[in-house]
Amino acid sequence: MTILLYGLNNCDTCRKARKWLSAKGLAHEFVDYRDFPIPAETLKAWAAQMGFANLINKASTTWKTLPEHRRKPGSDPEYVLLLREYPALLKRPLMVRDGRIVQGFTHGQYEKEFADV
């Protein structure tokens, strides 16, 4: 089982998710969006599962400060460009486990996700 956790080092929810995984003895790798930009192909694969609109954190300060025309990407390439330019727009954490994406973190959500372990 491969667990990749994507987010930001300074995000409290990402820290909680990492702490939970470690407490359960689940090996995982953390990838900071800012330090290691997400490749376009990975963003497209995530969007295939969730849709680009569901990858964007519209409550973020970054989103709110974008010019209006940037907040309305009209195509997949525009979404990719936006997310590569502003990685803090990606919702977090995003956990990828065996190719499946789990967005966000709550204890209950992760307990359910790892019930088979």
C-alpha positions as CSV (number, residue, x, y, z in Angstrom):
1,M,0.0,0.0,0.0
2,T,1.4,3.3,-1.1
3,I,0.2,6.5,0.7
4,L,1.1,9.9,-0.7
5,L,-0.1,12.9,1.3
6,Y,-0.1,16.2,-0.6
7,G,-0.5,19.6,1.1
8,L,1.4,22.5,2.7
9,N,3.9,22.1,5.5
10,N,2.3,25.0,7.4
11,C,-1.3,23.7,7.1
12,D,-2.7,22.6,10.4
13,T,-5.1,20.1,8.8
14,C,-2.1,18.6,6.9
15,R,-0.2,18.3,10.1
16,K,-3.2,16.5,11.8
17,A,-3.4,14.1,8.9
18,R,0.3,13.3,9.0
19,K,0.1,12.8,12.8
20,W,-2.9,10.5,12.5
21,L,-1.1,8.4,9.8
22,S,2.1,8.2,11.9
23,A,0.1,7.3,15.1
24,K,-1.5,4.4,13.2
25,G,1.9,3.2,12.0
26,L,1.0,3.9,8.4
27,A,4.1,4.7,6.3
28,H,3.5,7.7,4.0
29,E,5.3,10.3,2.1
30,F,4.4,14.0,2.4
31,V,4.7,16.2,-0.6
32,D,4.5,20.0,-0.1
33,Y,2.8,21.6,-3.1
34,R,5.1,24.6,-3.0
35,D,8.4,22.7,-2.7
36,F,7.5,20.1,-5.3
37,P,5.0,21.5,-7.9
38,I,2.5,18.9,-9.0
39,P,3.0,17.9,-12.7
40,A,0.3,18.7,-15.2
41,E,-0.4,15.0,-15.8
42,T,-1.0,14.4,-12.1
43,L,-3.4,17.3,-11.9
44,K,-5.2,15.9,-14.9
45,A,-5.4,12.5,-13.3
46,W,-6.8,14.0,-10.1
47,A,-9.3,16.0,-12.1
48,A,-10.4,12.9,-13.9
49,Q,-11.5,11.5,-10.5
50,M,-12.7,14.7,-8.9
51,G,-13.1,17.4,-11.4
52,F,-10.9,20.5,-11.5
53,A,-13.5,22.6,-9.7
54,N,-13.4,20.2,-6.8
55,L,-9.6,20.5,-6.5
56,I,-9.7,24.3,-5.9
57,N,-10.0,25.7,-2.4
58,K,-12.3,28.6,-3.0
59,A,-12.2,29.7,0.6
60,S,-8.5,30.4,0.4
61,T,-7.0,33.8,0.6
62,T,-5.1,33.1,-2.6
63,W,-8.4,32.4,-4.5
64,K,-10.1,35.6,-3.1
65,T,-7.2,37.8,-4.2
66,L,-7.1,36.5,-7.7
67,P,-8.3,38.8,-10.5
68,E,-11.9,37.9,-11.4
69,H,-11.0,36.6,-14.9
70,R,-8.6,34.1,-13.3
71,R,-11.3,32.7,-11.1
72,K,-13.2,31.4,-14.1
73,P,-10.9,29.0,-16.0
74,G,-12.7,28.0,-19.2
75,S,-10.8,24.8,-20.0
76,D,-8.7,22.1,-18.5
77,P,-5.4,23.7,-19.7
78,E,-6.4,26.9,-18.0
79,Y,-7.1,25.0,-14.7
80,V,-3.7,23.3,-15.0
81,L,-2.0,26.6,-15.5
82,L,-3.8,28.2,-12.6
83,L,-3.0,25.3,-10.2
84,R,0.6,25.2,-11.3
85,E,1.0,28.9,-10.9
86,Y,-0.8,29.0,-7.5
87,P,-0.3,25.7,-5.8
88,A,-1.9,27.0,-2.6
89,L,-5.2,26.9,-4.4
90,L,-5.2,23.1,-4.2
91,K,-7.5,21.7,-1.5
92,R,-5.5,20.0,1.3
93,P,-4.6,17.6,2.3
94,L,-5.1,15.3,-0.7
95,M,-4.2,11.7,0.1
96,V,-3.5,9.3,-2.8
97,R,-3.8,5.7,-1.7
98,D,-3.4,3.0,-4.3
99,G,-4.5,5.5,-7.0
100,R,-7.6,6.7,-5.2
101,I,-7.9,10.3,-3.9
102,V,-9.1,11.2,-0.5
103,Q,-9.7,14.9,0.0
104,G,-9.5,16.6,3.4
105,F,-9.0,15.1,6.8
106,T,-11.2,14.1,9.7
107,H,-10.5,11.3,12.2
108,G,-13.7,9.6,11.1
109,Q,-12.9,9.9,7.4
110,Y,-9.5,8.3,7.8
111,E,-10.8,5.6,10.2
112,K,-13.3,4.6,7.5
113,E,-10.6,4.8,4.7
114,F,-8.2,2.6,6.6
115,A,-10.8,0.2,8.1
116,D,-9.3,-2.6,6.0
117,V,-5.8,-2.2,7.5
